[in-house]
Structure formats: structure tokens, C-alpha cells
Amino acid sequence: MNQSAKHVSLTDIVKLLGERIRNIRKEMGLSQEKLGELTGLHEKYIGQVERGEKNLSIDSLYKISNGLNMSLEELFRSLDPIIREDDFGELLELLNKRPKTDHTMILKVAKVILEQRGNK
């Protein structure tokens, strides 16, 4: 756990996780109803989770991560990030604020640049 996590309450983490789930769901173009169908959870429950009103069980977290087609690690990735005070940390912070489609594009660009540098 990084140092910033010491100052974050459980309530804050539940709210951050709910916001993350909402952002991912919307990015995927899913309604709460559709995510509910994919997870076997009621759409009202999904709404409560997204608003930070529900403290999720491991089972519900697993169902939601599967419904969003991601691992639990991916779901939690930005909730307690490792703080790095260098160029790599700045890059991670920039990527974290962008949608997955941008991640794919940036990865392709980085590969081209690194291949070119490797050929010199």
C-alpha cells in the first residue's frame, strides 16, 4: 500500500471504485441494465455500487470485473497507484486519465519509436 492510501478511508475507496466502474461501463457503452445482465446483478445494485452506496463483496467485484471484461487487477489499478516522481510516473498518470482506445494507440506509437531506435 502506498503512503497516500493511509489517508484514504474505506468510504472513499468504495466511492472511487464506484466511479471507476461507472467510467468503464460508460466507456464501453453499457447501460446499468446491460451491465446487470452481464453480471447477474440487479441494475439498481449496479447504480448503488457506482454511487458508492454499497460495500461490495468479493463475489460481486468478481462478477462486475467479468462483466466489464477485465481482471480484478485492472479494475483496482488506479485506486491505489504507485506514486513515482519520474518520467515513467508521469507517463502512467497521463495514460490513467485516457480511455483504453488511447492506450492501444499510444502503445503502437511507442513500439514504432522503440523499433526505430533499436535499428540505429
C-alpha positions in Angstrom: 0.0 0.0 0.0 1.4 3.4 -0.9 1.6 6.2 1.5 -1.4 8.1 0.1 -3.6 5.1 0.9 -3.0 5.8 4.7 -5.2 8.9 4.4 -8.0 7.3 2.4 -11.0 6.0 4.2 -12.9 2.8 3.3 -15.8 5.1 2.3 -13.5 7.0 -0.1 -12.3 3.7 -1.6 -15.8 2.5 -2.1 -16.7 5.8 -3.9 -13.6 5.7 -6.0 -14.3 2.1 -7.0 -17.9 3.0 -7.9 -16.7 6.0 -10.0 -14.2 3.7 -11.8 -16.9 1.1 -12.5 -19.2 3.8 -13.9 -16.5 5.3 -16.1 -15.5 2.0 -17.5 -19.2 1.0 -18.1 -19.9 4.2 -19.9 -16.6 4.0 -21.9 -17.8 0.5 -23.1 -21.2 2.0 -24.0 -23.1 -0.2 -21.5 -26.2 0.8 -19.5 -26.6 -0.1 -15.9 -29.2 -2.6 -17.1 -26.9 -4.2 -19.6 -24.1 -4.5 -17.0 -26.6 -6.0 -14.6 -27.5 -8.6 -17.3 -23.8 -9.4 -17.9 -23.0 -9.8 -14.2 -26.2 -11.4 -12.9 -26.6 -8.4 -10.5 -29.7 -6.1 -10.4 -29.3 -2.8 -12.2 -30.4 -0.9 -9.0 -27.5 -2.7 -7.2 -25.1 -1.5 -10.0 -26.3 2.0 -9.5 -25.8 1.8 -5.8 -22.3 0.5 -6.4 -21.5 3.3 -8.8 -22.7 5.9 -6.3 -20.5 4.4 -3.6 -23.5 3.3 -1.5 -22.6 -0.4 -1.4 -19.6 -2.0 0.0 -19.1 -4.9 -2.5 -18.4 -8.5 -1.7 -15.5 -10.3 -3.4 -18.1 -12.3 -5.4 -19.8 -9.1 -6.6 -16.5 -7.5 -7.5 -15.5 -10.6 -9.5 -18.9 -10.6 -11.3 -18.5 -6.9 -12.2 -14.9 -7.3 -13.4 -16.0 -10.2 -15.6 -19.0 -8.2 -16.9 -16.6 -5.4 -17.8 -14.3 -7.9 -19.4 -11.3 -7.1 -17.2 -9.3 -8.6 -14.4 -9.7 -7.5 -10.8 -6.2 -6.1 -11.0 -7.3 -3.9 -13.9 -10.4 -2.8 -12.0 -8.3 -1.8 -8.9 -5.3 -0.4 -10.9 -5.9 3.3 -10.4 -7.4 3.2 -6.9 -4.0 2.8 -5.1 -1.4 3.6 -7.7 2.3 3.6 -7.0 3.4 7.1 -6.8 6.5 7.7 -8.9 8.2 11.0 -9.2 9.9 10.4 -12.5 9.1 10.3 -16.3 7.6 6.8 -16.0 5.3 8.0 -13.2 4.2 11.0 -15.3 3.5 8.7 -18.3 1.4 6.4 -16.1 -0.5 9.3 -14.8 -1.2 10.6 -18.3 -2.3 7.2 -19.5 -4.5 6.6 -16.5 -6.6 9.7 -17.4 -7.2 8.5 -21.0 -9.6 5.9 -22.4 -8.4 2.4 -23.3 -8.6 3.2 -27.0 -5.9 5.8 -26.4 -3.7 3.2 -24.6 -3.8 1.0 -27.6 -2.8 3.8 -30.0 -0.1 5.1 -27.7 1.3 1.5 -27.3 1.5 1.2 -31.1 3.3 4.5 -31.4 5.7 3.6 -28.6 6.5 0.3 -30.4 7.3 2.1 -33.6 9.6 4.6 -31.9 11.4 1.9 -30.0 11.8 -0.3 -33.1 13.3 2.8 -34.9 15.7 3.5 -32.0 16.7 -0.2 -32.0 17.6 0.0 -35.6 20.2 2.8 -35.1 
